[in-house]
Amino acid sequence: MTIYLKVPSMVCDGCVSVVKEAILTHEPEAKVDINLDTKQVVVDTQASETSIKQIITAAGHEVE
């Protein structure tokens, strides 16, 4: 399943790394693509959207 999320609190490459690492720590099989310009996070995973949102929030970022 592909999940599309907007994470407006990402402002730099460091933020992108934190979000990507957090997702991959919990979902190692996931494919994560992040566009910093549009603040778009695309995750191809078996996990639920709620689960991915919780992972990003726990990493210190807000999800729209």
Biopython code that builds the backbone (N, CA, C, O; Angstrom):
import numpy as np
from Bio.PDB.StructureBuilder import StructureBuilder

atoms = [
    (1, "MET", "N", (0.847, -1.180, 0.000)),
    (1, "MET", "CA", (0.000, 0.000, 0.000)),
    (1, "MET", "C", (0.892, 1.244, 0.000)),
    (1, "MET", "O", (1.897, 1.304, 0.709)),
    (2, "THR", "N", (0.510, 2.221, -0.798)),
    (2, "THR", "CA", (1.272, 3.467, -0.844)),
    (2, "THR", "C", (0.523, 4.543, -0.065)),
    (2, "THR", "O", (-0.663, 4.788, -0.286)),
    (3, "ILE", "N", (1.245, 5.175, 0.849)),
    (3, "ILE", "CA", (0.676, 6.204, 1.723)),
    (3, "ILE", "C", (1.306, 7.549, 1.358)),
    (3, "ILE", "O", (2.526, 7.668, 1.245)),
    (4, "TYR", "N", (0.461, 8.547, 1.178)),
    (4, "TYR", "CA", (0.928, 9.906, 0.866)),
    (4, "TYR", "C", (0.609, 10.803, 2.050)),
    (4, "TYR", "O", (-0.547, 10.920, 2.457)),
    (5, "LEU", "N", (1.644, 11.437, 2.604)),
    (5, "LEU", "CA", (1.455, 12.316, 3.759)),
    (5, "LEU", "C", (2.147, 13.646, 3.513)),
    (5, "LEU", "O", (3.121, 13.722, 2.765)),
    (6, "LYS", "N", (1.636, 14.690, 4.148)),
    (6, "LYS", "CA", (2.292, 15.995, 4.118)),
    (6, "LYS", "C", (2.842, 16.256, 5.518)),
    (6, "LYS", "O", (2.123, 16.166, 6.513)),
    (7, "VAL", "N", (4.142, 16.584, 5.571)),
    (7, "VAL", "CA", (4.817, 16.822, 6.852)),
    (7, "VAL", "C", (5.410, 18.234, 6.797)),
    (7, "VAL", "O", (6.578, 18.408, 6.449)),
    (8, "PRO", "N", (4.589, 19.250, 7.148)),
    (8, "PRO", "CA", (5.019, 20.647, 6.990)),
    (8, "PRO", "C", (6.157, 21.072, 7.914)),
    (8, "PRO", "O", (6.780, 22.109, 7.681)),
    (9, "SER", "N", (6.438, 20.299, 8.948)),
    (9, "SER", "CA", (7.491, 20.697, 9.883)),
    (9, "SER", "C", (8.898, 20.339, 9.383)),
    (9, "SER", "O", (9.886, 20.685, 10.031)),
    (10, "MET", "N", (8.999, 19.650, 8.236)),
    (10, "MET", "CA", (10.329, 19.367, 7.679)),
    (10, "MET", "C", (10.857, 20.620, 6.997)),
    (10, "MET", "O", (10.210, 21.164, 6.103)),
    (11, "VAL", "N", (12.036, 21.081, 7.420)),
    (11, "VAL", "CA", (12.584, 22.312, 6.857)),
    (11, "VAL", "C", (13.991, 22.146, 6.279)),
    (11, "VAL", "O", (14.500, 23.058, 5.628)),
    (12, "CYS", "N", (14.626, 20.986, 6.510)),
    (12, "CYS", "CA", (15.993, 20.803, 6.029)),
    (12, "CYS", "C", (16.260, 19.320, 5.753)),
    (12, "CYS", "O", (15.429, 18.458, 6.040)),
    (13, "ASP", "N", (17.431, 19.051, 5.194)),
    (13, "ASP", "CA", (17.803, 17.664, 4.905)),
    (13, "ASP", "C", (17.910, 16.836, 6.178)),
    (13, "ASP", "O", (17.680, 15.627, 6.158)),
    (14, "GLY", "N", (18.257, 17.480, 7.280)),
    (14, "GLY", "CA", (18.323, 16.784, 8.561)),
    (14, "GLY", "C", (16.952, 16.262, 8.974)),
    (14, "GLY", "O", (16.822, 15.145, 9.476)),
    (15, "CYS", "N", (15.930, 17.091, 8.754)),
    (15, "CYS", "CA", (14.549, 16.674, 9.058)),
    (15, "CYS", "C", (14.158, 15.475, 8.205)),
    (15, "CYS", "O", (13.548, 14.522, 8.690)),
    (16, "VAL", "N", (14.516, 15.540, 6.933)),
    (16, "VAL", "CA", (14.207, 14.442, 6.010)),
    (16, "VAL", "C", (14.860, 13.152, 6.509)),
    (16, "VAL", "O", (14.235, 12.091, 6.509)),
    (17, "SER", "N", (16.122, 13.253, 6.933)),
    (17, "SER", "CA", (16.840, 12.075, 7.435)),
    (17, "SER", "C", (16.182, 11.498, 8.677)),
    (17, "SER", "O", (16.057, 10.280, 8.809)),
    (18, "VAL", "N", (15.761, 12.365, 9.588)),
    (18, "VAL", "CA", (15.113, 11.916, 10.830)),
    (18, "VAL", "C", (13.819, 11.168, 10.515)),
    (18, "VAL", "O", (13.571, 10.094, 11.063)),
    (19, "VAL", "N", (13.003, 11.730, 9.640)),
    (19, "VAL", "CA", (11.718, 11.110, 9.288)),
    (19, "VAL", "C", (11.955, 9.773, 8.587)),
    (19, "VAL", "O", (11.328, 8.768, 8.923)),
    (20, "LYS", "N", (12.863, 9.769, 7.612)),
    (20, "LYS", "CA", (13.132, 8.544, 6.849)),
    (20, "LYS", "C", (13.689, 7.453, 7.762)),
    (20, "LYS", "O", (13.263, 6.299, 7.696)),
    (21, "GLU", "N", (14.638, 7.824, 8.608)),
    (21, "GLU", "CA", (15.248, 6.849, 9.516)),
    (21, "GLU", "C", (14.221, 6.289, 10.501)),
    (21, "GLU", "O", (14.224, 5.093, 10.793)),
    (22, "ALA", "N", (13.349, 7.152, 11.009)),
    (22, "ALA", "CA", (12.318, 6.704, 11.959)),
    (22, "ALA", "C", (11.400, 5.671, 11.311)),
    (22, "ALA", "O", (11.086, 4.643, 11.912)),
    (23, "ILE", "N", (10.974, 5.952, 10.080)),
    (23, "ILE", "CA", (10.084, 5.021, 9.381)),
    (23, "ILE", "C", (10.805, 3.694, 9.131)),
    (23, "ILE", "O", (10.246, 2.627, 9.386)),
    (24, "LEU", "N", (12.037, 3.758, 8.636)),
    (24, "LEU", "CA", (12.767, 2.535, 8.307)),
    (24, "LEU", "C", (13.167, 1.735, 9.541)),
    (24, "LEU", "O", (13.340, 0.519, 9.456)),
    (25, "THR", "N", (13.314, 2.391, 10.673)),
    (25, "THR", "CA", (13.617, 1.681, 11.916)),
    (25, "THR", "C", (12.452, 0.780, 12.304)),
    (25, "THR", "O", (12.650, -0.351, 12.747)),
    (26, "HIS", "N", (11.234, 1.293, 12.132)),
    (26, "HIS", "CA", (10.038, 0.535, 12.501)),
    (26, "HIS", "C", (9.534, -0.361, 11.373)),
    (26, "HIS", "O", (8.939, -1.411, 11.616)),
    (27, "GLU", "N", (9.781, 0.071, 10.136)),
    (27, "GLU", "CA", (9.299, -0.676, 8.960)),
    (27, "GLU", "C", (10.456, -0.846, 7.968)),
    (27, "GLU", "O", (10.511, -0.158, 6.949)),
    (28, "PRO", "N", (11.381, -1.770, 8.273)),
    (28, "PRO", "CA", (12.590, -1.907, 7.439)),
    (28, "PRO", "C", (12.325, -2.272, 5.975)),
    (28, "PRO", "O", (13.163, -2.012, 5.111)),
    (29, "GLU", "N", (11.176, -2.865, 5.696)),
    (29, "GLU", "CA", (10.847, -3.261, 4.326)),
    (29, "GLU", "C", (10.231, -2.112, 3.518)),
    (29, "GLU", "O", (10.048, -2.236, 2.307)),
    (30, "ALA", "N", (9.914, -1.007, 4.176)),
    (30, "ALA", "CA", (9.230, 0.103, 3.506)),
    (30, "ALA", "C", (10.153, 0.805, 2.512)),
    (30, "ALA", "O", (11.373, 0.834, 2.675)),
    (31, "LYS", "N", (9.525, 1.370, 1.474)),
    (31, "LYS", "CA", (10.238, 2.258, 0.556)),
    (31, "LYS", "C", (9.759, 3.664, 0.881)),
    (31, "LYS", "O", (8.557, 3.933, 0.889)),
    (32, "VAL", "N", (10.703, 4.559, 1.147)),
    (32, "VAL", "CA", (10.351, 5.915, 1.569)),
    (32, "VAL", "C", (10.939, 6.927, 0.590)),
    (32, "VAL", "O", (12.144, 6.934, 0.338)),
    (33, "ASP", "N", (10.079, 7.778, 0.045)),
    (33, "ASP", "CA", (10.517, 8.882, -0.810)),
    (33, "ASP", "C", (10.002, 10.174, -0.186)),
    (33, "ASP", "O", (8.823, 10.292, 0.146)),
    (34, "ILE", "N", (10.908, 11.143, -0.032)),
    (34, "ILE", "CA", (10.535, 12.410, 0.589)),
    (34, "ILE", "C", (10.964, 13.562, -0.314)),
    (34, "ILE", "O", (12.108, 13.627, -0.764)),
    (35, "ASN", "N", (10.024, 14.466, -0.567)),
    (35, "ASN", "CA", (10.307, 15.673, -1.334)),
    (35, "ASN", "C", (10.257, 16.847, -0.353)),
    (35, "ASN", "O", (9.183, 17.234, 0.107)),
    (36, "LEU", "N", (11.413, 17.402, -0.043)),
    (36, "LEU", "CA", (11.489, 18.492, 0.934)),
    (36, "LEU", "C", (10.774, 19.751, 0.432)),
    (36, "LEU", "O", (10.167, 20.472, 1.224)),
    (37, "ASP", "N", (10.839, 20.017, -0.865)),
    (37, "ASP", "CA", (10.204, 21.223, -1.421)),
    (37, "ASP", "C", (8.693, 21.221, -1.220)),
    (37, "ASP", "O", (8.105, 22.248, -0.880)),
    (38, "THR", "N", (8.064, 20.063, -1.430)),
    (38, "THR", "CA", (6.606, 19.978, -1.299)),
    (38, "THR", "C", (6.181, 19.443, 0.064)),
    (38, "THR", "O", (4.991, 19.404, 0.377)),
    (39, "LYS", "N", (7.169, 19.026, 0.886)),
    (39, "LYS", "CA", (6.922, 18.446, 2.222)),
    (39, "LYS", "C", (6.143, 17.130, 2.124)),
    (39, "LYS", "O", (5.472, 16.728, 3.075)),
    (40, "GLN", "N", (6.237, 16.471, 0.976)),
    (40, "GLN", "CA", (5.494, 15.239, 0.725)),
    (40, "GLN", "C", (6.328, 14.019, 1.115)),
    (40, "GLN", "O", (7.498, 13.905, 0.751)),
    (41, "VAL", "N", (5.702, 13.117, 1.858)),
    (41, "VAL", "CA", (6.325, 11.849, 2.233)),
    (41, "VAL", "C", (5.492, 10.743, 1.603)),
    (41, "VAL", "O", (4.287, 10.649, 1.837)),
    (42, "VAL", "N", (6.148, 9.904, 0.800)),
    (42, "VAL", "CA", (5.473, 8.782, 0.158)),
    (42, "VAL", "C", (6.090, 7.503, 0.706)),
    (42, "VAL", "O", (7.296, 7.285, 0.595)),
    (43, "VAL", "N", (5.249, 6.661, 1.300)),
    (43, "VAL", "CA", (5.732, 5.434, 1.918)),
    (43, "VAL", "C", (5.003, 4.249, 1.298)),
    (43, "VAL", "O", (3.775, 4.175, 1.327)),
    (44, "ASP", "N", (5.773, 3.329, 0.740)),
    (44, "ASP", "CA", (5.212, 2.086, 0.210)),
    (44, "ASP", "C", (5.487, 1.014, 1.259)),
    (44, "ASP", "O", (6.631, 0.597, 1.444)),
    (45, "THR", "N", (4.431, 0.569, 1.948)),
    (45, "THR", "CA", (4.605, -0.303, 3.103)),
    (45, "THR", "C", (3.371, -1.165, 3.343)),
    (45, "THR", "O", (2.301, -0.912, 2.789)),
    (46, "GLN", "N", (3.540, -2.177, 4.171)),
    (46, "GLN", "CA", (2.402, -3.001, 4.598)),
    (46, "GLN", "C", (1.756, -2.408, 5.858)),
    (46, "GLN", "O", (0.669, -2.825, 6.259)),
    (47, "ALA", "N", (2.433, -1.433, 6.476)),
    (47, "ALA", "CA", (1.920, -0.829, 7.718)),
    (47, "ALA", "C", (0.728, 0.081, 7.406)),
    (47, "ALA", "O", (0.543, 0.514, 6.269)),
    (48, "SER", "N", (-0.063, 0.358, 8.425)),
    (48, "SER", "CA", (-1.225, 1.229, 8.245)),
    (48, "SER", "C", (-0.789, 2.693, 8.196)),
    (48, "SER", "O", (0.294, 3.049, 8.660)),
    (49, "GLU", "N", (-1.650, 3.527, 7.629)),
    (49, "GLU", "CA", (-1.379, 4.966, 7.583)),
    (49, "GLU", "C", (-1.266, 5.530, 8.995)),
    (49, "GLU", "O", (-0.418, 6.382, 9.264)),
    (50, "THR", "N", (-2.119, 5.054, 9.891)),
    (50, "THR", "CA", (-2.089, 5.506, 11.284)),
    (50, "THR", "C", (-0.740, 5.195, 11.917)),
    (50, "THR", "O", (-0.177, 6.022, 12.635)),
    (51, "SER", "N", (-0.230, 4.014, 11.651)),
    (51, "SER", "CA", (1.068, 3.598, 12.197)),
    (51, "SER", "C", (2.192, 4.505, 11.704)),
    (51, "SER", "O", (3.036, 4.931, 12.492)),
    (52, "ILE", "N", (2.206, 4.801, 10.407)),
    (52, "ILE", "CA", (3.248, 5.661, 9.840)),
    (52, "ILE", "C", (3.139, 7.069, 10.416)),
    (52, "ILE", "O", (4.153, 7.689, 10.736)),
    (53, "LYS", "N", (1.913, 7.578, 10.550)),
    (53, "LYS", "CA", (1.722, 8.904, 11.148)),
    (53, "LYS", "C", (2.261, 8.938, 12.573)),
    (53, "LYS", "O", (2.896, 9.913, 12.975)),
    (54, "GLN", "N", (2.014, 7.886, 13.332)),
    (54, "GLN", "CA", (2.498, 7.825, 14.720)),
    (54, "GLN", "C", (4.021, 7.813, 14.767)),
    (54, "GLN", "O", (4.621, 8.447, 15.634)),
    (55, "ILE", "N", (4.643, 7.097, 13.842)),
    (55, "ILE", "CA", (6.114, 7.039, 13.788)),
    (55, "ILE", "C", (6.684, 8.432, 13.514)),
    (55, "ILE", "O", (7.638, 8.855, 14.166)),
    (56, "ILE", "N", (6.097, 9.140, 12.550)),
    (56, "ILE", "CA", (6.582, 10.486, 12.203)),
    (56, "ILE", "C", (6.369, 11.451, 13.363)),
    (56, "ILE", "O", (7.247, 12.256, 13.671)),
    (57, "THR", "N", (5.207, 11.372, 14.007)),
    (57, "THR", "CA", (4.913, 12.228, 15.159)),
    (57, "THR", "C", (5.876, 11.950, 16.308)),
    (57, "THR", "O", (6.349, 12.876, 16.968)),
    (58, "ALA", "N", (6.162, 10.670, 16.544)),
    (58, "ALA", "CA", (7.093, 10.296, 17.618)),
    (58, "ALA", "C", (8.509, 10.808, 17.326)),
    (58, "ALA", "O", (9.299, 11.025, 18.245)),
    (59, "ALA", "N", (8.818, 10.998, 16.042)),
    (59, "ALA", "CA", (10.132, 11.525, 15.655)),
    (59, "ALA", "C", (10.193, 13.048, 15.797)),
    (59, "ALA", "O", (11.230, 13.662, 15.548)),
    (60, "GLY", "N", (9.064, 13.649, 16.202)),
    (60, "GLY", "CA", (9.065, 15.093, 16.478)),
    (60, "GLY", "C", (8.514, 15.956, 15.365)),
    (60, "GLY", "O", (8.720, 17.170, 15.363)),
    (61, "HIS", "N", (7.810, 15.343, 14.408)),
    (61, "HIS", "CA", (7.250, 16.117, 13.295)),
    (61, "HIS", "C", (5.745, 16.002, 13.262)),
    (61, "HIS", "O", (5.167, 15.024, 13.735)),
    (62, "GLU", "N", (5.107, 17.034, 12.687)),
    (62, "GLU", "CA", (3.651, 17.020, 12.590)),
    (62, "GLU", "C", (3.247, 16.539, 11.204)),
    (62, "GLU", "O", (3.933, 16.788, 10.212)),
    (63, "VAL", "N", (2.125, 15.849, 11.163)),
    (63, "VAL", "CA", (1.608, 15.307, 9.914)),
    (63, "VAL", "C", (0.248, 15.924, 9.633)),
    (63, "VAL", "O", (-0.604, 15.993, 10.519)),
    (64, "GLU", "N", (0.045, 16.370, 8.404)),
    (64, "GLU", "CA", (-1.266, 16.918, 8.008)),
    (64, "GLU", "C", (-2.097, 15.823, 7.376)),
    (64, "GLU", "O", (-3.234, 16.066, 6.971)),
]
sb = StructureBuilder()
sb.init_structure("model")
sb.init_model(0)
sb.init_chain("A")
sb.init_seg("    ")
for serial, (resi, resn, name, xyz) in enumerate(atoms, 1):
    if name == "N":
        sb.init_residue(resn, " ", resi, " ")
    sb.init_atom(name, np.array(xyz, "f"), 0.0, 1.0, " ", f" {name:<3s}", serial, name[0])
structure = sb.get_structure()
